Amino acid sequence: KSFQYLLFLLNICNNTMSDEADAIVTITNLNELARYEHENDWVLANDQEITISWVYQAKKVDKKDAVIIEGFENEEGIGSPQSIPTKGKNGEGNAKISPSLLNASQCRIVIQNSKGELVGEPLFIDIASTNRINQKEAELAELAKRMQAKFVLKKPLQTFAWQHETDVPEMVYASQVVDFQYAINEGSEEPLNEGAMLAVAQLENDEVTKVLSNVPITALTGSVSLTLPKIDSVDTFQIVFLREQQQIIWSSESYHLFSRRVFEEERSSHLSVYMSPTLKPQYKSLKTIDGEIAGNQPINVLFSVQPGSNEVMSINDAIHMFALQDAELLLLDSKSTKGVFDGSIRFNLPNHNCRVFFAYTSGSAPTAEHWLVQSNDLTLLATPEFKDNEQSLAYLKYCDHYDVKKANSNIRSKLMAQQFCVDGVIDLSTNYLTDKTLMPVLEMVAMQQDCHTLIMKNLNLRNHSIEFLIRTLCHHETLAIINLENNMLSEGAVDLLANWIVSSPSMKSLLLKGNPMSETQQQQLQEMIQ
């Protein structure tokens, strides 16, 4: 029973395959026939004998199948069809494209079964009379003797970013300069004359109807620059090489021409379909207050736009920063993307308790209906604003004393907020301090009598900076740990540091890793501390 059931299933599969019987038909003697090439297809002369081969791609076929050769015009069969029996096997046969097909522009070759159903895809070939074939061959031979030219763009035309259709002419910017490299073959009897030009022209039925702009061509080879006309819009144009009397020797593909102004208007109505921008505010590295992002600090917003391929972005694209405060939407700042596909723009966050987000627009007002994309909201907490106190004023006084023109804003803010020394630790490693700007800061360190740890790593300090450091802090009574890692202290600083260790009443640790002095010298200093 199981075997019978298996045979039943195999029979179903066999019947399914026979319902989808398929075959391929080809003309095997194509290279020997009278023909000419037109728009990448071959046109055959009728009244020729053709050899047709067919190959079945199914296991079960109709033995009454036949190859049918039939004339077609406007998708309708004309003339008397011819047939070659296939007998249900792969094979080859001869047939003649009948003179009765003179009025047909195509010939269809296909296998047909006894039910009149087509088996496989039909083969269509263009046909014409033998006289027309001979005439066309003569025209092609004559054309080979005529002047020919080849113009190649040095760089692609600037086209519109939102155009995605492939079956319409590309839309290009007006007024742009187009650079070509070219070569001209004069032919046998047609020398280059004074009327030769490369032109932006409108054509109708392969004839020039209007020249919009042009540049003369005076040499057989070289480079040439052609400026597209300054015009709002042209339906369709081509770049053509004209010999004289508007005789076209070479022509480009068709284009649409638009000014940037018209482009921006057209583009705004297509943006939701064609543009796909993304925004990524870089908020992870920002300072926080009670777990929320602090206001009054810079933020970088990364953007990326995918408008299509090899196209030009609008210089009017922009990113806008908005705030939501008390149910009111406020525009805080707007900055241009400068017409690039991706990049980063820096904004300064407001110092308010509010929610902030960013939106992308393209050539439009920053109103909500024109937002192409908006970022997630960021909740901000205002950074407390402190006034100068005794310590910050003392710091400003020391800046004047050491002729420091501009005080370090971070140091001053910490002094005003009484955060310069936190739990006995002063960390200067996050500041940019030169030899000169370091002096007033060290004076403030000397005033912090409860400081036990001073961190001054990664400041690029040199030996002469250590001289002032030691002179200012050598008698500090609580300073126990000094971190001077990753600076530029060399062997010349060893004696200075040794004197500091001897004179310091409280030093317990001196960290020097990452400085250009030997490990032996560093170890000797550590032993002195111990």
Protein Blocks (a to p, Z undefined) as FASTA:
>chain_A
ZZmmmmmmmmmmmmmmmmmgccddddfklmmpccddeehiacddehiacddddddfbfbd
cfkbccdddddeehiaedjdddddeklpacdddddddfklmmpcbdcdddddfkopaedj
ddddddddfklmmmmmmmmmmmmmmccdddddfbdcdddfklmbfkbccdddehiacddd
ddddebjmlccdfkbccdddddeehiafbdfbdcddfbfbdcddddddddfbdfbdcddd
dfbghiafbdcdddddddfklmmmmmmmmmmmmpccdddddfklpcceehiacehiacdd
dddddebghiaddfkbccdddddeehiacdfbdcdeklpabdcddddddddddddddddd
ehiafbfklpfbdcddddddddddddddfklmmmmmmmmmnopabacfklmmmmmnopmb
gghiacfklpccdfklmmmmmmmmmmmmmbcbdcfehklpafklmmmmmmmmmmpcklmb
dcfehiabdfklmmmmmmmmmmpmkbcbdcfehiacdfklmmmmmmmmZZ
